[in-house]
Amino acid sequence: MSTNGINPDALLAQMRAMAAAAQSKPAAPTTSEVQGEFADLLKQSINKVNETQQESSRLADAFQSGDPNVKMSEVMIALEKSNVSFQAMLQVRNKLVSAYQEIMNMQI
């Protein structure tokens, strides 16, 4: 037995278990799992854009009402973040529509 309290046999067993887990391949996701993951990711992205827009609107309203804790620079940065995130989401939507149209026009 080691004097530092580490059991070499237990450590070796843990290392072997981790090596076996690393070598095993995870099962490939099914189509429905991939669709669900994509839909969830898209929904989360849309919600994040919405939250960003609401936050920038709240900051702008607070600044306009004269809140001394809200600085003009914070408002401008929040508005730009909101604009950039909305433009990015718009581009994703355009790419999805384009891909859908391309798939629909394919000959089978």
LOLUMNU-288988 format. One record per atom (N, C-alpha, C, O): residue in three letters; residue number from 1; atom name; x negated, y, z negated. Coordinates in Angstrom, 1 decimal. Atoms other than C-alpha are relative to their C-alpha. Example, Ala and Ser with C-alpha at 12.3 -4.5 7.8 and 13.67 -1.06 7.14 Angstrom:
% residues 2
(zalum 'Ala',1,'N',(-0.9,-1.2,0.0));
(zalum 'Ala',1,'CA',(-12.3,-4.5,-7.8));
(zalum 'Ala',1,'C',(-0.9,1.2,0.0));
(zalum 'Ala',1,'O',(-1.9,1.2,-0.7));
(zalum 'Ser',2,'N',(0.9,-1.1,0.0));
(zalum 'Ser',2,'CA',(-13.7,-1.1,-7.1));
(zalum 'Ser',2,'C',(0.8,1.1,-0.8));
(zalum 'Ser',2,'O',(0.3,2.2,-0.9));
% end
This chain:
% residues 108
(zalum 'Met',1,'N',(-0.8,-1.2,0.0));
(zalum 'Met',1,'CA',(0.0,0.0,0.0));
(zalum 'Met',1,'C',(-0.9,1.2,0.0));
(zalum 'Met',1,'O',(-1.9,1.3,-0.7));
(zalum 'Ser',2,'N',(0.8,-1.2,-0.1));
(zalum 'Ser',2,'CA',(-1.3,3.4,0.9));
(zalum 'Ser',2,'C',(0.3,0.9,-1.2));
(zalum 'Ser',2,'O',(1.3,0.9,-1.8));
(zalum 'Thr',3,'N',(-0.1,-0.8,1.2));
(zalum 'Thr',3,'CA',(-1.9,6.0,-1.8));
(zalum 'Thr',3,'C',(0.8,1.3,0.3));
(zalum 'Thr',3,'O',(1.3,2.0,-0.6));
(zalum 'Asn',4,'N',(-0.8,-1.2,-0.3));
(zalum 'Asn',4,'CA',(-0.1,8.8,0.1));
(zalum 'Asn',4,'C',(1.5,-0.2,0.2));
(zalum 'Asn',4,'O',(2.2,0.7,0.5));
(zalum 'Gly',5,'N',(-1.4,0.2,0.0));
(zalum 'Gly',5,'CA',(3.3,7.1,0.1));
(zalum 'Gly',5,'C',(0.5,-0.4,1.3));
(zalum 'Gly',5,'O',(1.7,-0.6,1.5));
(zalum 'Ile',6,'N',(-0.5,0.4,-1.3));
(zalum 'Ile',6,'CA',(3.5,6.2,3.8));
(zalum 'Ile',6,'C',(-0.2,-1.5,0.2));
(zalum 'Ile',6,'O',(-1.3,-2.0,0.0));
(zalum 'Asn',7,'N',(0.1,1.4,-0.3));
(zalum 'Asn',7,'CA',(4.3,2.6,4.6));
(zalum 'Asn',7,'C',(-0.3,-0.2,1.4));
(zalum 'Asn',7,'O',(0.5,0.1,2.3));
(zalum 'Pro',8,'N',(0.4,0.2,-1.4));
(zalum 'Pro',8,'CA',(2.4,1.6,7.7));
(zalum 'Pro',8,'C',(0.9,-0.9,0.8));
(zalum 'Pro',8,'O',(1.1,-0.7,2.0));
(zalum 'Asp',9,'N',(-0.9,1.0,-0.7));
(zalum 'Asp',9,'CA',(4.7,-1.3,8.5));
(zalum 'Asp',9,'C',(1.3,0.7,0.5));
(zalum 'Asp',9,'O',(1.8,0.5,1.6));
(zalum 'Ala',10,'N',(-1.2,-0.7,-0.3));
(zalum 'Ala',10,'CA',(7.8,1.0,8.4));
(zalum 'Ala',10,'C',(-0.3,1.0,1.1));
(zalum 'Ala',10,'O',(0.5,1.2,2.0));
(zalum 'Leu',11,'N',(0.4,-1.0,-1.0));
(zalum 'Leu',11,'CA',(6.0,3.6,10.5));
(zalum 'Leu',11,'C',(-0.2,-0.7,1.3));
(zalum 'Leu',11,'O',(0.3,-0.1,2.4));
(zalum 'Leu',12,'N',(0.2,0.8,-1.2));
(zalum 'Leu',12,'CA',(5.0,1.0,13.1));
(zalum 'Leu',12,'C',(1.3,-0.4,0.6));
(zalum 'Leu',12,'O',(1.5,-0.4,1.8));
(zalum 'Ala',13,'N',(-1.3,0.4,-0.4));
(zalum 'Ala',13,'CA',(8.5,-0.3,13.2));
(zalum 'Ala',13,'C',(0.8,1.2,0.7));
(zalum 'Ala',13,'O',(1.5,1.0,1.7));
(zalum 'Gln',14,'N',(-0.7,-1.2,-0.5));
(zalum 'Gln',14,'CA',(9.9,3.2,13.8));
(zalum 'Gln',14,'C',(-0.6,0.4,1.4));
(zalum 'Gln',14,'O',(0.1,0.7,2.3));
(zalum 'Met',15,'N',(0.7,-0.3,-1.3));
(zalum 'Met',15,'CA',(7.3,3.8,16.6));
(zalum 'Met',15,'C',(0.5,-0.9,1.1));
(zalum 'Met',15,'O',(0.7,-0.5,2.2));
(zalum 'Arg',16,'N',(-0.4,1.0,-1.0));
(zalum 'Arg',16,'CA',(8.3,0.6,18.3));
(zalum 'Arg',16,'C',(1.4,0.2,0.4));
(zalum 'Arg',16,'O',(1.8,0.1,1.6));
(zalum 'Ala',17,'N',(-1.4,-0.2,-0.3));
(zalum 'Ala',17,'CA',(12.0,1.4,18.1));
(zalum 'Ala',17,'C',(0.1,1.2,0.9));
(zalum 'Ala',17,'O',(1.0,1.3,1.8));
(zalum 'Met',18,'N',(-0.1,-1.2,-0.8));
(zalum 'Met',18,'CA',(11.4,4.9,19.5));
(zalum 'Met',18,'C',(-0.5,-0.3,1.4));
(zalum 'Met',18,'O',(0.0,0.2,2.4));
(zalum 'Ala',19,'N',(0.5,0.4,-1.3));
(zalum 'Ala',19,'CA',(9.3,3.4,22.4));
(zalum 'Ala',19,'C',(1.0,-0.8,0.8));
(zalum 'Ala',19,'O',(1.2,-0.6,2.0));
(zalum 'Ala',20,'N',(-1.1,0.8,-0.7));
(zalum 'Ala',20,'CA',(12.1,0.9,23.2));
(zalum 'Ala',20,'C',(1.1,0.9,0.4));
(zalum 'Ala',20,'O',(1.6,0.7,1.5));
(zalum 'Ala',21,'N',(-1.1,-1.0,-0.4));
(zalum 'Ala',21,'CA',(14.7,3.7,23.2));
(zalum 'Ala',21,'C',(-0.4,0.8,1.2));
(zalum 'Ala',21,'O',(0.4,1.2,2.0));
(zalum 'Ala',22,'N',(0.4,-0.9,-1.1));
(zalum 'Ala',22,'CA',(12.6,5.8,25.5));
(zalum 'Ala',22,'C',(-0.1,-0.8,1.3));
(zalum 'Ala',22,'O',(0.1,-0.2,2.4));
(zalum 'Gln',23,'N',(0.1,0.7,-1.2));
(zalum 'Gln',23,'CA',(12.1,3.0,28.0));
(zalum 'Gln',23,'C',(1.4,-0.5,0.5));
(zalum 'Gln',23,'O',(1.5,-0.7,1.7));
(zalum 'Ser',24,'N',(-1.3,0.4,-0.5));
(zalum 'Ser',24,'CA',(15.8,2.1,28.2));
(zalum 'Ser',24,'C',(0.6,1.2,0.7));
(zalum 'Ser',24,'O',(0.5,2.3,0.3));
(zalum 'Lys',25,'N',(-0.6,-1.0,-0.9));
(zalum 'Lys',25,'CA',(17.7,3.9,30.9));
(zalum 'Lys',25,'C',(1.5,0.2,-0.5));
(zalum 'Lys',25,'O',(2.2,-0.7,-0.7));
(zalum 'Pro',26,'N',(-1.4,-0.2,0.3));
(zalum 'Pro',26,'CA',(21.0,5.6,30.0));
(zalum 'Pro',26,'C',(0.9,-0.3,1.2));
(zalum 'Pro',26,'O',(0.4,-0.3,2.3));
(zalum 'Ala',27,'N',(-0.9,0.4,-1.1));
(zalum 'Ala',27,'CA',(24.0,4.5,32.0));
(zalum 'Ala',27,'C',(0.4,1.3,0.8));
(zalum 'Ala',27,'O',(0.5,2.4,0.3));
(zalum 'Ala',28,'N',(-0.3,-1.1,-0.9));
(zalum 'Ala',28,'CA',(24.8,6.7,35.0));
(zalum 'Ala',28,'C',(1.4,0.5,-0.3));
(zalum 'Ala',28,'O',(2.3,-0.3,-0.5));
(zalum 'Pro',29,'N',(-1.4,-0.5,0.3));
(zalum 'Pro',29,'CA',(27.8,9.0,34.3));
(zalum 'Pro',29,'C',(1.0,-0.3,1.2));
(zalum 'Pro',29,'O',(0.6,-0.3,2.3));
(zalum 'Thr',30,'N',(-1.0,0.3,-1.0));
(zalum 'Thr',30,'CA',(31.0,8.2,36.1));
(zalum 'Thr',30,'C',(0.4,1.4,0.6));
(zalum 'Thr',30,'O',(0.1,2.4,0.1));
(zalum 'Thr',31,'N',(-0.4,-1.2,-0.7));
(zalum 'Thr',31,'CA',(32.6,10.7,38.6));
(zalum 'Thr',31,'C',(0.9,0.8,-0.9));
(zalum 'Thr',31,'O',(0.8,2.1,-0.9));
(zalum 'Ser',32,'N',(-0.9,-0.8,0.8));
(zalum 'Ser',32,'CA',(35.3,11.7,36.1));
(zalum 'Ser',32,'C',(-0.8,0.7,-1.1));
(zalum 'Ser',32,'O',(-0.4,1.8,-1.5));
(zalum 'Glu',33,'N',(0.8,-0.7,1.1));
(zalum 'Glu',33,'CA',(32.6,12.4,33.4));
(zalum 'Glu',33,'C',(-0.7,1.2,0.6));
(zalum 'Glu',33,'O',(-0.8,2.2,0.0));
(zalum 'Val',34,'N',(0.7,-1.1,-0.7));
(zalum 'Val',34,'CA',(30.6,14.6,35.9));
(zalum 'Val',34,'C',(1.0,1.1,0.2));
(zalum 'Val',34,'O',(0.7,2.3,0.0));
(zalum 'Gln',35,'N',(-1.0,-1.0,-0.3));
(zalum 'Gln',35,'CA',(33.8,16.4,36.9));
(zalum 'Gln',35,'C',(0.4,0.7,-1.3));
(zalum 'Gln',35,'O',(0.6,2.0,-1.3));
(zalum 'Gly',36,'N',(-0.3,-0.5,1.3));
(zalum 'Gly',36,'CA',(34.7,16.9,33.2));
(zalum 'Gly',36,'C',(-1.1,1.0,-0.5));
(zalum 'Gly',36,'O',(-0.8,2.0,-1.0));
(zalum 'Glu',37,'N',(1.1,-0.8,0.5));
(zalum 'Glu',37,'CA',(31.3,18.2,32.4));
(zalum 'Glu',37,'C',(-0.1,1.3,0.8));
(zalum 'Glu',37,'O',(-0.4,2.4,0.3));
(zalum 'Phe',38,'N',(0.1,-1.2,-0.9));
(zalum 'Phe',38,'CA',(31.3,20.6,35.4));
(zalum 'Phe',38,'C',(1.1,1.0,-0.4));
(zalum 'Phe',38,'O',(0.9,2.2,-0.5));
(zalum 'Ala',39,'N',(-1.2,-0.9,0.4));
(zalum 'Ala',39,'CA',(34.8,21.9,34.5));
(zalum 'Ala',39,'C',(-0.2,0.7,-1.3));
(zalum 'Ala',39,'O',(0.1,1.9,-1.5));
(zalum 'Asp',40,'N',(0.3,-0.6,1.3));
(zalum 'Asp',40,'CA',(33.7,22.4,30.9));
(zalum 'Asp',40,'C',(-1.0,1.1,0.1));
(zalum 'Asp',40,'O',(-0.9,2.2,-0.5));
(zalum 'Leu',41,'N',(1.0,-0.9,-0.1));
(zalum 'Leu',41,'CA',(30.6,24.2,31.9));
(zalum 'Leu',41,'C',(0.5,1.3,0.7));
(zalum 'Leu',41,'O',(0.2,2.4,0.3));
(zalum 'Leu',42,'N',(-0.6,-1.2,-0.7));
(zalum 'Leu',42,'CA',(32.5,26.5,34.3));
(zalum 'Leu',42,'C',(0.9,0.8,-0.9));
(zalum 'Leu',42,'O',(0.9,2.0,-0.9));
(zalum 'Lys',43,'N',(-0.9,-0.6,0.9));
(zalum 'Lys',43,'CA',(35.1,27.2,31.7));
(zalum 'Lys',43,'C',(-0.8,0.8,-1.1));
(zalum 'Lys',43,'O',(-0.4,1.9,-1.4));
(zalum 'Gln',44,'N',(0.9,-0.7,1.0));
(zalum 'Gln',44,'CA',(32.4,28.1,29.1));
(zalum 'Gln',44,'C',(-0.6,1.3,0.6));
(zalum 'Gln',44,'O',(-0.7,2.3,0.0));
(zalum 'Ser',45,'N',(0.6,-1.1,-0.6));
(zalum 'Ser',45,'CA',(30.8,30.4,31.6));
(zalum 'Ser',45,'C',(1.0,1.1,0.2));
(zalum 'Ser',45,'O',(0.6,2.3,0.0));
(zalum 'Ile',46,'N',(-1.0,-1.0,-0.2));
(zalum 'Ile',46,'CA',(34.0,32.2,32.4));
(zalum 'Ile',46,'C',(0.3,0.7,-1.4));
(zalum 'Ile',46,'O',(0.5,1.9,-1.4));
(zalum 'Asn',47,'N',(-0.3,-0.6,1.3));
(zalum 'Asn',47,'CA',(34.7,32.6,28.7));
(zalum 'Asn',47,'C',(-1.1,0.9,-0.5));
(zalum 'Asn',47,'O',(-0.8,1.9,-1.1));
(zalum 'Lys',48,'N',(1.2,-0.8,0.4));
(zalum 'Lys',48,'CA',(31.2,34.0,28.1));
(zalum 'Lys',48,'C',(0.0,1.3,0.7));
(zalum 'Lys',48,'O',(-0.2,2.4,0.1));
(zalum 'Val',49,'N',(-0.1,-1.3,-0.8));
(zalum 'Val',49,'CA',(31.7,36.6,30.9));
(zalum 'Val',49,'C',(1.1,0.8,-0.6));
(zalum 'Val',49,'O',(1.0,2.0,-0.8));
(zalum 'Asn',50,'N',(-1.1,-0.7,0.6));
(zalum 'Asn',50,'CA',(35.0,37.5,29.3));
(zalum 'Asn',50,'C',(-0.3,0.6,-1.3));
(zalum 'Asn',50,'O',(0.0,1.8,-1.6));
(zalum 'Glu',51,'N',(0.4,-0.5,1.3));
(zalum 'Glu',51,'CA',(33.5,37.9,25.9));
(zalum 'Glu',51,'C',(-1.0,1.2,0.2));
(zalum 'Glu',51,'O',(-0.9,2.2,-0.6));
(zalum 'Thr',52,'N',(1.0,-1.1,-0.3));
(zalum 'Thr',52,'CA',(30.7,40.1,27.3));
(zalum 'Thr',52,'C',(0.8,1.2,0.4));
(zalum 'Thr',52,'O',(0.5,2.3,0.0));
(zalum 'Gln',53,'N',(-0.8,-1.1,-0.4));
(zalum 'Gln',53,'CA',(33.3,42.3,29.0));
(zalum 'Gln',53,'C',(0.8,0.6,-1.2));
(zalum 'Gln',53,'O',(0.9,1.8,-1.3));
(zalum 'Gln',54,'N',(-0.7,-0.5,1.1));
(zalum 'Gln',54,'CA',(35.4,42.6,25.9));
(zalum 'Gln',54,'C',(-0.9,0.7,-1.0));
(zalum 'Gln',54,'O',(-0.5,1.8,-1.5));
(zalum 'Glu',55,'N',(0.9,-0.7,0.9));
(zalum 'Glu',55,'CA',(32.4,43.5,23.8));
(zalum 'Glu',55,'C',(-0.5,1.3,0.5));
(zalum 'Glu',55,'O',(-0.5,2.3,-0.2));
(zalum 'Ser',56,'N',(0.5,-1.3,-0.6));
(zalum 'Ser',56,'CA',(31.2,46.2,26.2));
(zalum 'Ser',56,'C',(1.2,1.0,-0.1));
(zalum 'Ser',56,'O',(1.0,2.2,-0.3));
(zalum 'Ser',57,'N',(-1.2,-0.9,0.0));
(zalum 'Ser',57,'CA',(34.8,47.6,26.3));
(zalum 'Ser',57,'C',(0.2,0.5,-1.5));
(zalum 'Ser',57,'O',(0.5,1.7,-1.7));
(zalum 'Arg',58,'N',(-0.1,-0.4,1.4));
(zalum 'Arg',58,'CA',(34.9,47.6,22.5));
(zalum 'Arg',58,'C',(-1.0,1.1,-0.4));
(zalum 'Arg',58,'O',(-0.7,2.0,-1.1));
(zalum 'Leu',59,'N',(1.0,-1.0,0.2));
(zalum 'Leu',59,'CA',(31.6,49.4,22.3));
(zalum 'Leu',59,'C',(0.2,1.4,0.6));
(zalum 'Leu',59,'O',(0.0,2.4,0.0));
(zalum 'Ala',60,'N',(-0.3,-1.3,-0.7));
(zalum 'Ala',60,'CA',(32.6,52.0,24.9));
(zalum 'Ala',60,'C',(1.2,0.7,-0.7));
(zalum 'Ala',60,'O',(1.1,1.9,-0.9));
(zalum 'Asp',61,'N',(-1.1,-0.6,0.7));
(zalum 'Asp',61,'CA',(35.9,52.6,23.0));
(zalum 'Asp',61,'C',(-0.5,0.6,-1.3));
(zalum 'Asp',61,'O',(-0.1,1.8,-1.7));
(zalum 'Ala',62,'N',(0.5,-0.5,1.3));
(zalum 'Ala',62,'CA',(34.0,53.0,19.7));
(zalum 'Ala',62,'C',(-0.8,1.3,0.2));
(zalum 'Ala',62,'O',(-0.7,2.2,-0.5));
(zalum 'Phe',63,'N',(0.9,-1.1,-0.3));
(zalum 'Phe',63,'CA',(31.5,55.4,21.3));
(zalum 'Phe',63,'C',(0.9,1.2,0.4));
(zalum 'Phe',63,'O',(0.6,2.4,-0.1));
(zalum 'Gln',64,'N',(-0.9,-1.1,-0.5));
(zalum 'Gln',64,'CA',(34.3,57.5,22.9));
(zalum 'Gln',64,'C',(0.8,0.6,-1.2));
(zalum 'Gln',64,'O',(1.1,1.7,-1.2));
(zalum 'Ser',65,'N',(-0.7,-0.5,1.2));
(zalum 'Ser',65,'CA',(36.1,57.7,19.5));
(zalum 'Ser',65,'C',(-0.9,0.7,-1.0));
(zalum 'Ser',65,'O',(-0.4,1.2,-2.0));
(zalum 'Gly',66,'N',(0.9,-0.8,0.9));
(zalum 'Gly',66,'CA',(33.0,59.2,17.9));
(zalum 'Gly',66,'C',(-0.6,-0.8,-1.1));
(zalum 'Gly',66,'O',(-1.1,-0.2,-2.0));
(zalum 'Asp',67,'N',(0.7,0.8,1.0));
(zalum 'Asp',67,'CA',(31.7,56.2,15.9));
(zalum 'Asp',67,'C',(-1.4,0.3,-0.1));
(zalum 'Asp',67,'O',(-2.1,0.1,0.9));
(zalum 'Pro',68,'N',(1.4,-0.3,0.1));
(zalum 'Pro',68,'CA',(28.3,57.3,14.6));
(zalum 'Pro',68,'C',(-0.9,-1.2,0.0));
(zalum 'Pro',68,'O',(-2.1,-1.0,0.2));
(zalum 'Asn',69,'N',(0.8,1.2,0.0));
(zalum 'Asn',69,'CA',(27.1,53.7,14.4));
(zalum 'Asn',69,'C',(-0.3,-0.6,1.4));
(zalum 'Asn',69,'O',(-1.1,-1.5,1.5));
(zalum 'Val',70,'N',(0.1,0.5,-1.4));
(zalum 'Val',70,'CA',(27.4,53.2,18.2));
(zalum 'Val',70,'C',(-0.8,1.0,0.8));
(zalum 'Val',70,'O',(-0.4,2.2,0.9));
(zalum 'Lys',71,'N',(0.9,-0.9,-0.8));
(zalum 'Lys',71,'CA',(24.6,54.6,20.3));
(zalum 'Lys',71,'C',(0.3,-0.1,1.5));
(zalum 'Lys',71,'O',(0.8,-1.1,1.9));
(zalum 'Met',72,'N',(-0.2,0.0,-1.4));
(zalum 'Met',72,'CA',(24.9,55.6,23.9));
(zalum 'Met',72,'C',(-0.8,-1.1,0.7));
(zalum 'Met',72,'O',(-0.3,-1.7,1.7));
(zalum 'Ser',73,'N',(0.9,1.1,-0.6));
(zalum 'Ser',73,'CA',(22.0,53.2,24.8));
(zalum 'Ser',73,'C',(0.6,-1.3,-0.1));
(zalum 'Ser',73,'O',(0.6,-2.2,0.8));
(zalum 'Glu',74,'N',(-0.7,1.3,0.2));
(zalum 'Glu',74,'CA',(23.9,50.3,23.3));
(zalum 'Glu',74,'C',(1.1,-0.2,0.9));
(zalum 'Glu',74,'O',(1.3,-1.3,1.5));
(zalum 'Val',75,'N',(-1.2,0.1,-0.9));
(zalum 'Val',75,'CA',(27.0,51.1,25.3));
(zalum 'Val',75,'C',(-0.5,-0.3,1.4));
(zalum 'Val',75,'O',(0.1,-1.1,2.1));
(zalum 'Met',76,'N',(0.4,0.2,-1.3));
(zalum 'Met',76,'CA',(25.1,51.4,28.5));
(zalum 'Met',76,'C',(-0.6,-1.4,0.3));
(zalum 'Met',76,'O',(-0.3,-2.0,1.3));
(zalum 'Ile',77,'N',(0.5,1.4,-0.2));
(zalum 'Ile',77,'CA',(23.2,48.1,28.0));
(zalum 'Ile',77,'C',(1.1,-1.0,0.0));
(zalum 'Ile',77,'O',(1.1,-1.9,0.8));
(zalum 'Ala',78,'N',(-1.1,0.9,0.0));
(zalum 'Ala',78,'CA',(26.4,46.3,27.1));
(zalum 'Ala',78,'C',(0.8,0.1,1.3));
(zalum 'Ala',78,'O',(1.3,-1.0,1.8));
(zalum 'Leu',79,'N',(-0.7,-0.1,-1.3));
(zalum 'Leu',79,'CA',(28.1,47.7,30.2));
(zalum 'Leu',79,'C',(-0.7,-0.6,1.1));
(zalum 'Leu',79,'O',(-0.1,-1.3,2.0));
(zalum 'Glu',80,'N',(0.8,0.6,-1.0));
(zalum 'Glu',80,'CA',(25.3,46.6,32.4));
(zalum 'Glu',80,'C',(-0.1,-1.5,-0.1));
(zalum 'Glu',80,'O',(0.0,-2.2,0.9));
(zalum 'Lys',81,'N',(-0.1,1.5,0.2));
(zalum 'Lys',81,'CA',(25.2,43.1,30.9));
(zalum 'Lys',81,'C',(1.3,-0.5,0.5));
(zalum 'Lys',81,'O',(1.4,-1.6,1.1));
(zalum 'Ser',82,'N',(-1.3,0.4,-0.5));
(zalum 'Ser',82,'CA',(28.9,42.9,31.5));
(zalum 'Ser',82,'C',(0.1,0.0,1.5));
(zalum 'Ser',82,'O',(0.6,-0.9,2.1));
(zalum 'Asn',83,'N',(0.0,-0.1,-1.5));
(zalum 'Asn',83,'CA',(28.5,44.0,35.1));
(zalum 'Asn',83,'C',(-0.8,-1.1,0.6));
(zalum 'Asn',83,'O',(-0.3,-1.7,1.6));
(zalum 'Val',84,'N',(0.9,1.1,-0.6));
(zalum 'Val',84,'CA',(25.6,41.6,35.8));
(zalum 'Val',84,'C',(0.7,-1.4,-0.2));
(zalum 'Val',84,'O',(0.7,-2.2,0.8));
(zalum 'Ser',85,'N',(-0.6,1.4,0.2));
(zalum 'Ser',85,'CA',(27.4,38.6,34.3));
(zalum 'Ser',85,'C',(1.2,-0.1,0.9));
(zalum 'Ser',85,'O',(1.5,-1.2,1.4));
(zalum 'Phe',86,'N',(-1.2,0.1,-0.8));
(zalum 'Phe',86,'CA',(30.6,39.4,36.2));
(zalum 'Phe',86,'C',(-0.4,-0.2,1.5));
(zalum 'Phe',86,'O',(0.1,-1.0,2.2));
(zalum 'Gln',87,'N',(0.4,0.1,-1.4));
(zalum 'Gln',87,'CA',(28.7,39.8,39.5));
(zalum 'Gln',87,'C',(-0.6,-1.4,0.2));
(zalum 'Gln',87,'O',(-0.4,-2.0,1.3));
(zalum 'Ala',88,'N',(0.5,1.3,-0.1));
(zalum 'Ala',88,'CA',(26.9,36.5,38.8));
(zalum 'Ala',88,'C',(1.1,-1.0,0.1));
(zalum 'Ala',88,'O',(1.1,-2.0,0.9));
(zalum 'Met',89,'N',(-1.1,0.9,-0.1));
(zalum 'Met',89,'CA',(30.2,34.7,38.2));
(zalum 'Met',89,'C',(0.7,0.2,1.3));
(zalum 'Met',89,'O',(1.2,-0.8,1.8));
(zalum 'Leu',90,'N',(-0.6,-0.2,-1.3));
(zalum 'Leu',90,'CA',(31.6,36.3,41.3));
(zalum 'Leu',90,'C',(-0.7,-0.8,1.1));
(zalum 'Leu',90,'O',(-0.1,-1.4,2.0));
(zalum 'Gln',91,'N',(0.8,0.7,-0.9));
(zalum 'Gln',91,'CA',(28.7,34.8,43.3));
(zalum 'Gln',91,'C',(0.2,-1.5,-0.1));
(zalum 'Gln',91,'O',(0.2,-2.2,0.9));
(zalum 'Val',92,'N',(-0.3,1.4,0.2));
(zalum 'Val',92,'CA',(29.3,31.4,41.8));
(zalum 'Val',92,'C',(1.3,-0.4,0.6));
(zalum 'Val',92,'O',(1.5,-1.4,1.3));
(zalum 'Arg',93,'N',(-1.3,0.3,-0.5));
(zalum 'Arg',93,'CA',(32.9,31.6,42.7));
(zalum 'Arg',93,'C',(0.0,0.0,1.5));
(zalum 'Arg',93,'O',(0.6,-0.9,2.2));
(zalum 'Asn',94,'N',(0.2,-0.1,-1.5));
(zalum 'Asn',94,'CA',(32.0,32.6,46.3));
(zalum 'Asn',94,'C',(-0.6,-1.3,0.5));
(zalum 'Asn',94,'O',(-0.2,-1.8,1.6));
(zalum 'Lys',95,'N',(0.6,1.3,-0.4));
(zalum 'Lys',95,'CA',(29.7,29.6,46.6));
(zalum 'Lys',95,'C',(0.9,-1.2,-0.1));
(zalum 'Lys',95,'O',(0.9,-2.0,0.7));
(zalum 'Leu',96,'N',(-0.9,1.2,0.2));
(zalum 'Leu',96,'CA',(32.3,27.2,45.2));
(zalum 'Leu',96,'C',(1.1,0.0,1.1));
(zalum 'Leu',96,'O',(1.4,-1.0,1.7));
(zalum 'Val',97,'N',(-1.0,-0.1,-1.0));
(zalum 'Val',97,'CA',(34.9,28.5,47.7));
(zalum 'Val',97,'C',(-0.6,-0.4,1.4));
(zalum 'Val',97,'O',(0.0,-1.1,2.2));
(zalum 'Ser',98,'N',(0.7,0.4,-1.3));
(zalum 'Ser',98,'CA',(32.4,28.2,50.6));
(zalum 'Ser',98,'C',(-0.3,-1.5,0.1));
(zalum 'Ser',98,'O',(-0.1,-2.1,1.1));
(zalum 'Ala',99,'N',(0.2,1.4,0.0));
(zalum 'Ala',99,'CA',(31.5,24.7,49.6));
(zalum 'Ala',99,'C',(1.3,-0.8,0.2));
(zalum 'Ala',99,'O',(1.3,-1.8,0.9));
(zalum 'Tyr',100,'N',(-1.4,0.7,-0.1));
(zalum 'Tyr',100,'CA',(35.2,23.7,49.3));
(zalum 'Tyr',100,'C',(0.4,0.1,1.5));
(zalum 'Tyr',100,'O',(0.9,-0.9,2.0));
(zalum 'Gln',101,'N',(-0.4,-0.1,-1.4));
(zalum 'Gln',101,'CA',(35.8,25.1,52.8));
(zalum 'Gln',101,'C',(-0.8,-0.9,0.9));
(zalum 'Gln',101,'O',(-0.3,-1.4,1.9));
(zalum 'Glu',102,'N',(0.9,0.8,-0.8));
(zalum 'Glu',102,'CA',(32.8,23.3,54.2));
(zalum 'Glu',102,'C',(0.4,-1.5,-0.1));
(zalum 'Glu',102,'O',(0.4,-2.2,0.9));
(zalum 'Ile',103,'N',(-0.4,1.4,0.2));
(zalum 'Ile',103,'CA',(34.0,20.0,52.7));
(zalum 'Ile',103,'C',(1.3,-0.2,0.7));
(zalum 'Ile',103,'O',(1.5,-1.3,1.3));
(zalum 'Met',104,'N',(-1.3,0.2,-0.6));
(zalum 'Met',104,'CA',(37.5,20.5,54.0));
(zalum 'Met',104,'C',(-0.1,0.0,1.5));
(zalum 'Met',104,'O',(0.8,-0.6,2.2));
(zalum 'Asn',105,'N',(0.2,0.0,-1.4));
(zalum 'Asn',105,'CA',(36.2,21.1,57.5));
(zalum 'Asn',105,'C',(-0.8,-1.2,0.6));
(zalum 'Asn',105,'O',(-1.0,-1.3,1.8));
(zalum 'Met',106,'N',(0.8,1.2,-0.4));
(zalum 'Met',106,'CA',(34.1,17.9,57.6));
(zalum 'Met',106,'C',(0.9,-1.0,0.7));
(zalum 'Met',106,'O',(2.1,-1.2,0.4));
(zalum 'Gln',107,'N',(-0.7,1.1,-0.7));
(zalum 'Gln',107,'CA',(35.1,15.2,60.1));
(zalum 'Gln',107,'C',(-0.2,-1.3,-0.8));
(zalum 'Gln',107,'O',(-1.3,-1.5,-1.3));
(zalum 'Ile',108,'N',(0.1,1.3,0.7));
(zalum 'Ile',108,'CA',(35.8,11.8,58.5));
(zalum 'Ile',108,'C',(-0.1,-1.1,1.0));
(zalum 'Ile',108,'O',(-0.2,-2.2,0.7));
% end
